[in-house]
Amino acid sequence: MKSTEKQSRQHGAMEFSNPPVNLDVVRRYRCDRLRQEMLRHDVAGLLLFDQINTRYATDATNMQVWCSHYETRCVFVALDGPVVLFDYANHPYLAQDLPTVDEYRKLPGFYYFARGDRGPEFVLRFADEIDDLMRRHGGGNRRLAIDVLSFPATDALRTKGLELVEGQQVTERARAIKSSEEIALMRASVAVCQAGMDSMREALEPGITENALWARLHETNIRQGGEWIETRLLASGPRTNPWFRECSMRQIEQNDVVSFDTDLVGPYGYCSDISRAWVCGDRPNDEQRRLYAIAYEQIQHNIAVLRAGMSFRDLAQACWPIPEAFLAHRYSSVIHGVGLADEYPSIKHWCDFEGGGYDGVIEAGMTLCVESFIGGEGGREGIKLEEQVLVTEDRVERLSTYPYEIDWL
């Protein structure tokens, strides 16, 4: 890689130490998107415990990974009324000056770790608060959409006469269409991610462990304002096929393939989901070249056929047909959405569509990841590639710009 390319990309990441757009514009857009979907599904309230969804609704953060383990933090969104943040503890300064938080409350925690056998007592207190919000702001509509919640809490809410509705259909569809300001924040995340990939590439040499190589991506992400990485999907040599082994203390050997999937939650909470494959050494062998060329062809073909207005069914049918030799180890989806994390839609391979796929329409404003994994049954290695793109009215723009190994082709 030319040093000027690397310096330019790293410099681009550093430019985002300050927000590239007005964050309040992003926050209001996202809250409006949720309310549009709430109206479409005829729900008066939306209760969010998934920390990705609470972030989307308010942009208030508090120990997001830790809070994802417990029902300790949530957001209530009224269709015609306030947004109420229920937090882990009384720390209102964590939501200070956010235009999307109208009221801050301490959650009466009811999960077992916090309350033990007193959980049933506290879950009723929580249900009382939600019921009161629905009565005051629901206009007689008792339909409450919920993304994720345990059965003691759902039972308690039902005792109040609330009709509970699947909430993920609301949040996933709302998150699917990005504003221009969201795209600017996603570009900031991608720039940091690609700077981290540069750091990994510089460190790749025989003897480094998979974990030590992966740590380079984490370090760059945190240092430049990112948040966390959702998976540990980096593997080398024989651990690359089949896919989905996470990184280990294995020492990478000379001439090993190294494949990885970033799944990086970067600055402003936006995900950069990019995959590349390298060789630890001077040049790939013929089999590595062959696998890489096939994966590259799949990525390029599927980006070329993707366009706004296509049905998911038509897109799946138009995508590159995987040769029989690689079918058993194919990736779980051919294209999926991405935003604050992986999200709607998940488009299945044509051979899997009838068994597990669903239909819909590709829309302008969607940001998608185009996937490929190529590794044969019994083969030593596999190649993982993935590109992140933006669908507009008339074209598909690549948001990830990290170079491919064109000289392998």
SULWOCOR-V896929 format. One line per field, one symbol per residue. ss: DSSP state (A for helix, B for strand, O for the rest). phi: phi as a letter, one per 30 degrees, with the letter a starting at -180 (. if undefined). A space follows every 50 residues. Layout:
BEGIN
ss=???
phi=???
END
This chain:
BEGIN
ss=OOAAAAAAAAAAAAAAAOOOOOAAAAAAAAAAAAAAAAAAOOOOBBBBOO AAAAAAAAOOOOOAAAAOOOOOOBBBBBOOOOBBBBBOOOOAAAAOOOOO OOBBBBOOOOOAAAAAAAAAAAAAAAAAAAAAAAAAAOOOOOBBBBOOOO AAAAAAAAOOOOBBBBOAAAAAAAAAOOOAAAAAAAAAAAAAAAAAAAAA AAAOOOOOBAAAAAAAAAAAAAAOOOOBBOOOOBBBAAAAOOOOOOOOOO BOOOOOBBBBBOOBBOAAAOBBOOBBBBBOOOOOOAAAAAAAAAAAAAAA AAAAAOOOOOBAAAAAAAOOOOOAAAAOOOOOOOBBBBOOOBBBBBBOOA AAAAAAOOOOBOOOOOBBBBBBBBOOOOOOOOBBBBBBBBBOOOOBBBOO OOOOOAAAO
phi=.ddddddddddedddcdcedbdddddddedddddddddddchcdbbcccd dddddddbidbahedddddbdcaabccddbldcccccebdbdddcdiddc cdbcbdddebddedchddeeddddddddddddddddbdijdcdbdbdbad ddddddddddidccbecdddddddddccddddddddddddddeddddedd ddddaejddedddddddedddddcjdbabdbbdbbbhdddbddjdddbdd ddceiddbcabdhccceiiddccbbbbbcdldaddddddddddddddddd ddddddadjddddddedddeddeedcddcdddbcabdaadaeaecccdee dcdddbdbclbdcejdcbcccabbaddiddbbccbabcbcccebabcddd bdddddddd
END
